[in-house]
Amino acid sequence: MEYSPILHNLHVVPSSHVKNKLFVFCIMFSLWVYMIYCCVGYCSTMSNLTHGSINRHENNVEVDNQYSLGASRDLLNNENDLDSRGEEWDEIRGEAKALDDNVMSSFLNVSESKKLPQAIIIGVKKGGTRALLEFLRLHPDIRAVGAEPHFFDRNYAKGLEWYRELMPKSSEGQLTMEKTPSYYVTKEVPARIYTMSKDTKLIVVVRDPVTRAISDYTQTRSKKPDIPSFESLTFKNMSAGLIDTTWSAVQIGLYAKHLERWLQYFPIEQLLFVSGERLISDPAGEMAHVQDFLGLRRVVTEKHFHFNPTKGFPCLKRPEKNSKPHCLGKTKGRAHPSIDPEVVQMLRDFYKPFNSKFYQMTGHDFGWD
């Protein structure tokens, strides 16, 4: 067959034209997907940051109500500390992690929406609630707001829709969570959560009440160095051994008395009590119990933790990436002041009957005595 330039042009030109179109189409499609990715990530991050900023501003300008049981003396006036704003753990890291895990599912699943929380970490202050929340945020089936909403104790008048708007978007099958440690010791909260949903799962991180009280005092003293000594605040009359239970650092540790109020609304099976001590010594073991309680797959395991001997706390790592572990913020693991051993022992004797009752009520001996 003879070579024909006409036939050659008829064959080659259309083929080259199609290839060019396909090349341009691929570039445009890639740019489009990238723009959608960026927009979805920006929106999901900005909603949390905006509401967090508004919430922090309002908490700074409003006069907070006393929310502990009875006439509680709180030297920090409603624990206005960094941890309540979610800044102890690198919040940018937390949001980036959530974005990395969920942005593509957000793009593919248009049914995402903001939901009221199905599970809440309700306490206790200085027990390990921030660590637990960050451990849980590693789970792909959990969406949690980083800052503490304080809805059921300080902002209840703003309504459930205001509360819902603080939550991150979640899809079908994902669990929405928040944590506010002061809920456990606030008398109005159990009824309010029950009114929202009687099926809400409740998690309480508890710790040796004596150690917890000293940690609470240490945090307060770091912000108010001129406060009285731990010993003078602990007692109404030291010579008589009379403990001042109106001081919030002491009052929070009366776990059994607070639990009695919660059991008026929720069955004990609906509350999970996490050991703050074991959350440090065996985070994977405690996380297994938490994930089971929430009805989730055991995704967060020992491979996610790296113990930091300097801080004395476990750090988080993402096993699929060779990245540096992320540890607790600088305000965690503060050195406790030296407390008179006699005062420590008197506090232990004071808490012992309350601890025993708490062990009975929960069916678990935490070994604080």
Disulfide bonds with the S-S distance in Angstrom:
Cys315-Cys327 1.87
